[in-house]
Structures are given as C-alpha cells and as structure tokens.
Amino acid sequence: MEEALEERLAREDYASAVRVVYKALEGLFKLVEQNARGIVELRERIREVDERLGKRLEELSRRMEEADARLGRRIEEVDARLSRSIEEVDAKLGRNIEEVDARLGRRIGELTEGLEREVELRRSLEGRVGRLEGLLVERSVADRLASWLARKAPEYTVIRWFKTGADVLVEGRGILAAVEITIRPHPEDVEQLKVGAGAVKSAWGKVPDLLVLWSESGVVPEGVAELARKAGVRIVRTPVELKAALDEAASRTAEH
C-alpha cells in the first residue's frame, strides 16, 4: 500500500492516493463504526440497568419503610403488653406482700405474747425455785446449827422459828439471839432483822440481845457489810463464828 501511495503521489494523482488511503483505512472505519454502535448499545443497556436498579432501590426503600413502620407498631404493642403485665404483677406482688406482712404481724404478735407468757412463767418459776431453795437452805442450816451447838456448845439451844423477825432463835447463857439465814445477804435482810425484833419480843417477851445475819455462800457484799455494822447486826459464815458472837453477847450481858 505504501508503494502504491508513493507512486500516485509521485504522479501527483491525489485522487487515486486518497482512494488508496481510504481503501486501506476502510476496515478501520468499519471497526470504529461498529465500536461506536457497541458503545451506544452499552450506554443504553447501562441506562436500562440504572433505571431498573433505581426502581429496585425505590422498592427496597419502600419495603424497608413499611417494615420499619410495622416493627415500630409491634414494639409499641409489645411495650404496652409488657407495661400492663408489669402493672398486674406489681399489683399482685403488692397484695401478696401485704398479706404476708399481715400474717407475719399476727405471727409475731402471737410469738411475742407467747414469749411474754414464757418470760412471766420463768420469772414465776425462778421466784418459786428461789423461795424453795431459800427454805431448803434455811432448814439445812438450822439443822446443822442445832447439831453443832448440841455437840460443841450445849449451853445454847436452837429454836427453829421461821417466822417474822428471824429464821432461828438461839437461847442460852441469859441471852436471846435472832438469826436470819440467807444464801447471800442483801440490804433488805438487814432491815428485816431490825424490824422483826419487835415480833420476836411480842412472842418471847424480850428483845433479842443479838441480831445475826448468816451467809451460807460465805459472800458478803461490801455495802451490806457496812449497813449491818451501822445497824448493829453481826454477820457470820460458820457455826464457829456464830458461837463467838453468842459468847461475846453473853459476856456483855453478864457484865451489866
């Protein structure tokens, strides 16, 4: 083609040269034309696809909005039902709590009354046991004193009194002693001896020469000891101490 083109150009046959070039490029022109039609068709297809995609997206968007609306309504319905259920449960729970509280209140009241009765019963029993223990101690000590004095100091006689003023009276060597027997002496025991001296005088025609407070436990609170000293009451713990107190009182009486 190049030789033919050069030959025609040399002859200045430009028309033939153009035909040679056109003929040589004819295939390229056809290819370009075909490509152009293909591009146009491709653009048309792209436009169609774009339109379909747009419609599809619009449809999806509409469906999403509808689904969102349905979901919103569903959530509202569920929330409303849950609220009603919670209110019902709360009301029922409140009633149950009130019932349980009322039952517990009644039960606590019953238990409190029972406990108070038990405490009162225990106090009563403790008082009775204490009095019984005191009586047993009084009689036991009285028996021991009578036995001991009969053997060690027969000049003294033990009289089981157990009345107002004394538990035991001891008489001998011209004196009368009033003995109050305790497990552990208390201030009221001292007062009882002092006040009870009048009852002893009414029965025996004589005021006791000696007031004695016996401590079976051997324990004498300091306050009781001081009160007894001021009241002229002698505190003893053993038969030996009692005999010593009796002898001292008898000696004082003999001197007068």
SULMO-V276658 format. One record per backbone hydrogen bond with DSSP energy under -1.0 kcal/mol. CO is the residue of the C=O (numbers start at 1). NH is the residue of the N-H. If there is no record, write none. Layout:
# SULMO-V276658
co: {CO,CO}
nh: {NH,NH}
This chain:
# SULMO-V276658
co: {1,2,3,4,5,6,7,8,12,13,14,15,16,17,18,19,20,21,22,25,26,27,28,29,30,31,32,33,34,35,36,37,38,39,40,41,42,43,44,45,46,47,48,49,50,51,52,53,54,55,56,57,58,59,60,61,62,63,64,65,66,67,68,69,70,71,72,73,74,75,76,77,78,79,80,81,82,83,84,85,86,87,88,89,90,91,92,93,94,95,96,97,98,99,100,101,102,103,104,105,106,107,108,109,110,111,112,113,114,115,116,117,118,119,120,121,122,123,124,125,126,127,128,129,130,131,132,133,134,135,136,137,138,139,140,141,142,143,144,145,146,147,148,149,153,157,159,159,163,166,167,167,168,169,170,171,172,175,176,176,177,178,179,179,180,182,183,186,186,187,188,189,190,191,192,195,196,197,198,199,200,201,210,211,212,213,214,221,222,223,224,225,226,227,228,234,236,238,239,240,241,242,243,244,245,246,247,248,249,250,251,252}
nh: {5,6,7,8,9,10,11,13,14,17,18,19,20,21,22,23,24,25,26,29,30,31,32,33,34,35,36,37,38,39,40,41,42,43,44,45,46,47,48,49,50,51,52,53,54,55,56,57,58,59,60,61,62,63,64,65,66,67,68,69,70,71,72,73,74,75,76,77,78,79,80,81,82,83,84,85,86,87,88,89,90,91,92,93,94,95,96,97,98,99,100,101,102,103,104,105,106,107,108,109,110,111,112,113,114,115,116,117,118,119,120,121,122,123,124,125,126,127,128,129,130,131,132,133,134,135,136,137,138,139,140,141,142,143,144,145,146,147,148,149,150,151,152,153,156,171,161,169,166,163,161,162,179,159,177,157,175,172,209,210,170,212,167,168,214,216,217,189,190,191,192,193,194,195,196,198,200,201,202,203,204,205,178,234,180,236,182,225,226,227,228,229,230,231,233,213,215,242,243,244,245,246,247,248,249,250,251,252,253,254,255,256}
